[in-house]
Amino acid sequence: MHKNLSVYIFYLFLVLLSGFFVFQIVNAQEIDPKATCDFCGYCEGVSGTQVPSDWKSCAECLYADVYGGNVPDEPDGKTLIIDQETKEPPARKKGAIYTFLGCINTNLSSFEESGAAVEVVGSILNIIFRLVGVAAFVYLIYGGFIILTSSGNPEKISYGKRIIIRALIGLFISLFSVFIVRFIGQLLDLPMF
């Protein structure tokens, strides 16, 4: 009987000890709970992850309210802290999406607001200008590849040169059109320019 009593006391000690550790873990999580990752791809404490190279521009787009417009160069974890009342991480900016093209304003439901149409046109033009620049770069690479693999064939060399010249002309026209659109926007005092 004495042996059974010591086993029961030992089990009681283990239960109390495990309850103490569980209580400590729960309390530690309630002090400063954090989300695993934010909407910009920054994950704190996850092994094998790195800070995304475009984190700052993404945070300026989605978390400007969290930082009050002064976003640091490196993440400091503010985008991961969960609000004690709502039990949610910081909300991203309404009406904004961050893509590989940059920050896109999606809060365009009301054209009654001043400058809403200008924002739509500005967003579309920014996307078009970026795509034209990417296409010109791809054609420059393609023309160079044609010349490099021509094996001295004058027809292929001429074809590669024509591709490069046309890509440069297209890039020049695209850049010139950006300056024209910005000049007209500033001349008419449009808020987007």
Beta strands, then each sheet from edge to edge (+ up, - down):
strand 1: 96-99
strand 2: 102-105
sheet 1: 1+ 2-
end
